[in-house]
Amino acid sequence: MNLRSLLAAALVPLVTLGCAGTPAPAVAAPCAPAPMGESPPLSPTTTGTLAQAYHCILAKYAGGPVLNHQVLLTAAFAGLTQELQRRGKDQPDAMLPPLAGDRTADWTAFSTVYQRIADRLPSDPDLRQALAAATMRAMVSALHDNHAAWVREEPGPAPVKEKGGMIEFGTGIAGHSPAEDDPAGAPPLFITMVRTGSPAARLGVRPGDVIRTVNGTPALTDGILPRQTVNVLIGDPATKAPVRLTLHRPATGRTWSVTIKPAAYEGSPLGFSKRLKDGVAYVKLAGFLPGGEKRVFDDIARMRDEGPLRGVVLDLRGNGGGFPGTAVKLVSAFAHGKTIGYLCDARNTCQPKVTDDTVPLLNLPLVVLTDRGCASACDAFSAAVKDLGLGTLVGTRTAGIVSGPAGGFLLDDGSVLELPMRYGLGPNKEIINTIGVPPDHHAPLTARDLSNGRDPGLTKALSLLP
């Protein structure tokens, strides 16, 4: 979950067409903040929807005021024509029109050609939607921003809270991999977490198990895990297709196959805490949920009631981020009166992010465990700890997926455009996005370590506490 905020933006009048032969409103509605909770039903993505997204990017995106709009239009047209070619529907005059440099006039020229192409297509709703989707995704991808996305999903059942966990759907596994979105990753592909109660857990799959094949084919292609394979491993709620894995367990040398059927299950909470034997509070957080800091503080207070503590180990490995306010409150338990980062606009006017000094100080030494799965708000948290000397980082470099807090904007087809409205910098005004935060002590977690119940990072962390 990201912060949803707004930038002031002017409404730009647009002249567009919807589906073939169906005039759209003369003025495209502005992109409004997406509502929390249930989304409206989906409808076809039209030229008007593309117009909304185009002008929404220019008005709301952090770099919108200085963005070269022709890059967006060129990428969008390339996405359109590539999809036409894939489907054998290319047209002889499907050419990008001349762009004069005016944002509104160039959109009008683009949309006129787009609509002409659409009008000549067979009356096939699936084909038209696929072309519109390819155009939209290419336009958003042209931002090269890891917090920008176009989300168009049929609404599913809302997660239900039960006994501290959530009703989830999938296989229940997460892992370390050299994925397409992590160029620093290296083989092998191995499981780092199995969610309690999940289909994978019920079949005896364990952290440290190496995934060799997925549905009969090698898991890695040229040493990289393709994005489509990631989706298969997680479990597709639309198809509910089973996934057959060949696994290898380093601790025993066993190699075997298992078929996991994605299903609904009551997932464990995204974090837990425990008191270690030597008086250390160990806190595991897989995400920053709103209000999640209260559970951490309550657990540490409970452990303190059991006896003196000599420090806190905060395990953020695999923490994909979440609510920035939770990260700010956690940082604030270790320092007051500090600038913990900056949020900046396209013209480099920056607003400092400061500690919340209403949060009581814990007055305990801190060690933070990080890895390539520590992203977004987790990147920012780690930078604050390192730059301000609030503790020690142990593990591997963080993900560097922290362009800025994103807001969701509702489009007229029921889809949501997610855009960062400001970009983030660390406390020293350094760029963290795409780079990450390096640890003070390198301690990678390997498949063999996990399989044998060893944790070099935690061992190092404990050695650093007084």
Salt bridges, closest charged atoms under 4 A:
GLU83 OE1 - ARG86 NH2 2.65
GLU83 OE2 - ARG87 NE 2.74
ASP93 OD2 - ARG116 NE 3.62
ASP93 OD1 - ARG120 NH1 2.75
ASP106 OD2 - HIS69 NE2 2.71
GLU168 OE2 - ARG195 NH2 2.31
ASP181 OD2 - ARG227 NH2 2.59
ASP182 OD1 - ARG372 NH2 2.85
ASP209 OD1 - ARG249 NE 2.76
ASP278 OD2 - ARG310 NH2 2.83
ASP298 OD2 - LYS294 NZ 2.93
ASP299 OD1 - ARG302 NH2 3.92
GLU306 OE2 - ARG302 NH1 3.40
ASP315 OD1 - LYS284 NZ 3.64
ASP315 OD2 - ARG317 NH2 2.83
ASP356 OD2 - LYS329 NZ 2.74
ASP413 OD2 - ARG152 NH1 3.01
ASP440 OD1 - LYS386 NZ 2.78
ASP449 OD1 - ARG454 NE 3.21
ASP455 OD2 - ARG317 NH2 2.75
